[in-house]
Amino acid sequence: MPPRKKQKVEHSTASAPVVATGSLPPPSWRTTRAMAKAVLAPTSESQPVSIPAASRARKDGATRVVGKPRKGHLDTLPEIAVEIQLEIYSYLDLRDLHHLSRTCKRFREFFLGQKTVTKEKLWEQARANTDDFPERPPFLSEPAFVHLLITPNCHRCGCSNVHNVIWAWFTRHCAKCLREVTLNLNEAENYIRSRNDRNTSIFLYTRHGPFRLLAIVNPSENPSYRESTKYNRIHQDHVEDLAVEWRNASSGSNPSLALGDIARKIEQTRHDEIAEREAYADLCKKWLDEQEHKRQAALDAAREARFHEIVRRLKEGGWEKEIAFMGQKGLEEMAAFTVVRQTAKLTPKVWQDVYTRLEGHLNDVRKERLTAERRELLESRFQMLERAIRKHYVSLPRTASMEGRPRALDFIFVKECRSLLEADNQRTITRNDFSAILPAVATRWEAEIKEKLMTIIKDALPGPVSDDVDVFSLAAAVFGCTCLGHDAYVSIKPGIQEPAPPRFPIVLRHDCLRNLAYDRISSVEDTFYTRLFMKLFTEYDVQPLHVEHLSGTPDVVAQVCNILKTLGMDPLKTTVDDVKTCGARLKCLSCLASYGTYAFTVETAINHACAYAYRSAKHDKWAVLDEEELAIAHRLEAKAHDVNFTSKTARQNIMWSCALCSHFDGYWWTMQEHFKTIHPDEDAEACLQNGTIFRHPYKTREAQLTPPVQIRAVVR
């Protein structure tokens, strides 16, 4: 029968006496803390103790405490008629019936107590109402099977969170209980041999062994696992049951059966039982895996919905920019936070806890966002400054001398430019703002740099220069750095890959003067502005112009002066134009033994000498070709020199610049595509001849145009 609710105990209190101080109230169903406090509180003897508001007086004078009923209680269910209860229970499935049996002792006793026809029908009907449960093994009752699949508790001690089912025994055991109820192989062997019955010992161990007739947990044939606490665990009760079965069968009353037949019969029965358990275990494992997959899917869906709700509330709370700044990766990282990835509903209290824990992270994201926005703004203003400089220095048609201009990073620490670059985010800065200050800033910067470079050249020349002579127009006014020697491939023919030493103003575009690998700038102040640009310098391996790196200038100037003296020219008066109009040819006496006699123009001779200026074996011995050698050189140069770029090879190896654009440079095939798309009305071949397409001033090596020619081979 379904459980009935306990009847009230009536207290015969015809006249309820006044409760004295410190005495207990009349018996009732429930004594609240407020009532006990009121009873035990000190009062005067003349003042009776009043019953708290939480209690109510019955007609017979007894006190009944009335509590606020909570939703979901089954207090009134046992009061209902038995037929109605059975009708209600008939609509429950196995899960509902199992959960109901665990609500209280009375329901447990009713559903799980002594078997009756009514109870069996209830469980049969619950099985019929359940569609997704696996088939029940015949060796388990329906309540036991449901308990095994649903409740993750140890079947021995009752501890929770035991999720691994021991399918060999169809039970759940925690790690502690598993060690207590099982034996390893050595312990099982000693247990069997300790028995006085020799026939039983032989049957259990010698003939068949524990692996043959017993269900083993974590079986392994590794000999080192015989004493393992994890592998090859045998249930102690199963060993005893098998021993009892053998003893009863072997000592039975049927003398016609031999011991061998009895052993084979028991063996066959045990094997069938193990096979049956394995078959049902596979079905149950598959069902549990499916349930776990569904559970994880439901949890993931709940977490995702909860996370979307958290994001929505954060956006409404003023964190919309931070959420957008995080991006997909940042949101995935935030979704992995413990306080976020839970599945609990976002009640006001829970939401307050979530927001409190996320607030610190969101503040950090806000700082990163503001820093990124500030950096992006400064970089955009930096690009404005670069475009303003290009517009100030470059006019169309562009010429080679226009490439010797400063860059934006040369002005970032100039007061006028820094005030615009470092202006507040609210202030709008345009390119016109930079264009307005550039004339004065650029003039001052040019004067400072020009004075430094002029001092370097004057110190390197062999004597003082007249005031009426432009120092930078002298042929000996070249600048030197160690890259001239590093870039020269001196193991091949002379002059093929030897770079020309830079002159003014092209030296301002020389990469070594801005390379951080040589001299790193240091800032005396530590501000966001300086840290940002120092980081940019490191990322792009550049820095503002650093003329002090031209320490090799005296060496290359000495080589040029030596060549000019060989030609009979005065290094303090000979200009670049004088060298270009000079038709003389030189030969390097240092190359005679290794490469033979080569005829150099004055420009290529300067390149060749400067390439060896930083090496121990300097090529500083030169001689002028005689008339016979000069005639041979002119005849060979007519084929080797391609000053008009008629050779396809000469064009492909040269970096070109477009005079119609302010900053487009490229190799010949790129330049052809550029003219087809940007300047379709212009012919690239004609532009090459009229100078619209010109050689890049500091990315083209002179020896590629007028290489030295060999007029006499090596004499062996």
Secondary structure, 3 states (H helix, E strand, C coil): CCCCCCCCCCCCCCCCCCCCCCCCCCCCCCCCHHHHHHHHCCCCCCCCCCCCCCEEECCCCCEEECCCCCCCCCCCHHHCCHHHHHHHHCCCCHHHHHHHHCCCHHHHHHHHCCCCHHHHHHHHHHHHHCCCCCCCCCCCCHHHHHHHHHCCCCCCCCCCCCCCCECCCCECCCHHHHHHHEECHHHHHHHHHCCCCHHHHHHHHHHCCHHHHCCEECCCCCHHHCCCCCCCEEEHHHHHHHHHHHHHHHCCCCCCCCHHHHHHHHHHHHHHHHHHHHHHHHHHHHHHHHHHHHHHHHHHHHHHHHHHHHHHHHHHHHHHHHHHHHHHHHHHHHHCCCCCCCCCCCCHHHHHHHHHHHHHHHHHHHHHHHHHHHHHHHHHHHHHHHHHHHHHHCCCCCCHHHHCCCCHHHCCCCHHHHHHHCCCCCCCCCHHHHHHHHHHHHHHHHHHHHHHHHHHHHHHCCCCCCCCCCHHHECCCCCCCCHHHHCCCCCCCCCCCCCCCCCCCHHHHCHHHHECCCCCCCCCCCCHHHHHHHHHHHHHCECCCCHHHCCCHHHHHHHHHHHHHHCCCCCCCCEHHHHHHCCCCEEEHHHHHHHCEEEECHHHHHHHHHHCCCCCCCCCCEEECCHHHHHHHHHHHHHHCCCCCCCHHHHHCCCEEECCCCCCEECHHHHHHHHHHCCCCCCHHHHHHHCCEEECCCCCCHHHCCCCEEEECCCC
